[in-house]
Amino acid sequence: MSNFTGKRIVLTGASRGVGYEASKLFLAAGAEVIGTGRDAARLEKTTRELQAIGKFTPFLADFDTLENSPPFWQISILWVRQKI
């Protein structure tokens, strides 16, 4: 993976599955990751694991509607994993 040092990445679904695995990859490549999740307990557990790799900031959020989406700015990459 490329060098993502100095990049801020927001990943939805970061507490499990593809979002979790992507978080690990981006953190290992030097990125700061803001990871969202809907389940507080799962996100707390994931946060401990991911902060051991790099700078991970958890954000409890549900992106099921635009109104629920938190406002972010100065983002290098936005990865939205949506179940269809």
C-alpha positions in Angstrom: 0.0 0.0 0.0 1.1 3.6 -0.7 2.4 5.9 2.0 -0.6 7.8 3.6 1.4 9.7 6.2 -0.3 13.1 6.8 -3.6 12.0 5.3 -6.9 11.9 7.2 -9.3 9.2 6.2 -12.9 8.6 7.3 -14.1 5.1 7.1 -17.7 4.0 7.8 -18.3 0.6 9.3 -14.8 0.6 10.8 -15.7 -1.6 13.7 -16.0 -4.8 11.6 -15.6 -6.5 8.3 -14.2 -4.6 5.3 -14.2 -1.2 7.1 -12.1 -2.8 10.0 -9.6 -4.4 7.6 -9.3 -1.2 5.6 -8.7 0.8 8.8 -5.8 -1.6 9.7 -4.3 -1.1 6.2 -4.5 2.7 6.2 -3.2 3.0 9.8 -0.3 0.7 8.9 0.4 3.0 5.9 0.6 6.1 8.2 -2.8 7.6 7.9 -4.9 9.1 10.6 -8.2 7.2 10.5 -11.6 8.4 11.8 -13.7 5.3 12.0 -17.4 5.2 12.4 -19.6 2.5 13.8 -23.2 2.0 14.9 -22.5 -0.3 17.9 -20.9 1.5 20.8 -19.5 -1.7 22.5 -18.1 -3.1 19.3 -16.6 0.3 18.4 -14.9 0.6 21.8 -13.3 -2.9 21.4 -12.2 -2.0 17.9 -10.8 1.3 19.0 -8.4 -0.4 21.4 -7.2 -2.8 18.7 -6.7 -0.1 16.1 -5.1 2.5 18.3 -2.3 -0.1 18.9 -1.6 0.2 15.2 -1.8 4.0 14.7 -3.9 7.2 15.2 -7.5 6.0 15.2 -10.4 8.2 16.3 -13.8 6.5 16.9 -17.0 8.2 15.9 -20.3 6.6 16.9 -22.6 7.3 13.9 -25.1 5.7 11.6 -25.0 6.8 8.0 -28.4 5.4 7.1 -29.6 8.9 6.1 -27.8 12.1 5.1 -29.3 13.8 8.2 -27.5 11.3 10.4 -24.2 11.9 8.7 -21.7 13.9 10.8 -20.1 17.0 9.2 -16.4 16.4 8.4 -14.0 18.7 6.7 -10.3 18.5 5.7 -10.7 14.9 4.6 -8.3 13.3 2.3 -10.4 10.2 1.6 -14.0 9.3 2.5 -14.7 5.6 2.3 -18.4 4.9 2.7 -19.3 1.2 2.9 -23.0 0.9 2.6 -25.0 -2.3 2.7 -27.3 -2.5 -0.3 
